[in-house]
């Protein structure tokens, strides 16, 4: 009888030990999962910060590059205005009007570029595409005027 009680206690102890160790591993698994989730959340936050910084850098680089290009266009327009001074009045009129329009367009583009506010990657991509298109049109118009202008 004593052997039977000892055997029962031994089996119960072994069974309790197995159950408890199984519970610990589940607790550890949950704890590890929480840590992994927290790490993943931190990685997402860091990635968003990096993405925002990259977007800001891209905007600043684009603004600097195109601001320089606008300055070059302004110099070209000023040079054309200087050339017009020596032209006869009948030849000046159409060029003066065209140059005035180009100067206005250049000023508008410069203002648009300076006033752009960061609104997200989709907005930036759209703005960038549209602005490059407008800049290309201005460049073509200046080049066309240069070719048509009496040298």
Rosetta blueprint (number, residue, H / E / L):
1 X L
2 X H
3 X H
4 X H
5 X H
6 X H
7 X H
8 X H
9 X H
10 X H
11 X H
12 X H
13 X H
14 X H
15 X H
16 X H
17 X H
18 X H
19 X H
20 X H
21 X H
22 X H
23 X H
24 X H
25 X H
26 X H
27 X H
28 X H
29 X H
30 X H
31 X H
32 X H
33 X H
34 X H
35 X H
36 X H
37 X H
38 X H
39 X H
40 X H
41 X H
42 X H
43 X H
44 X H
45 X H
46 X H
47 X H
48 X H
49 X H
50 X H
51 X H
52 X H
53 X H
54 X H
55 X H
56 X H
57 X H
58 X H
59 X H
60 X H
61 X H
62 X H
63 X H
64 X H
65 X H
66 X H
67 X H
68 X H
69 X H
70 X H
71 X H
72 X H
73 X H
74 X H
75 X H
76 X H
77 X H
78 X H
79 X H
80 X H
81 X H
82 X H
83 X H
84 X H
85 X H
86 X L
87 X L
88 X L
89 X H
90 X H
91 X H
92 X H
93 X H
94 X H
95 X H
96 X H
97 X H
98 X H
99 X H
100 X H
101 X H
102 X H
103 X H
104 X H
105 X H
106 X H
107 X H
108 X H
109 X H
110 X H
111 X H
112 X H
113 X H
114 X H
115 X H
116 X L
117 X L
118 X L
119 X L
120 X L
121 X H
122 X H
123 X H
124 X H
125 X H
126 X H
127 X H
128 X H
129 X H
130 X H
131 X H
132 X H
133 X H
134 X H
135 X H
136 X H
137 X H
138 X H
139 X H
140 X H
141 X H
142 X H
143 X H
144 X H
145 X H
146 X H
147 X H
148 X H
149 X L
150 X L
151 X L
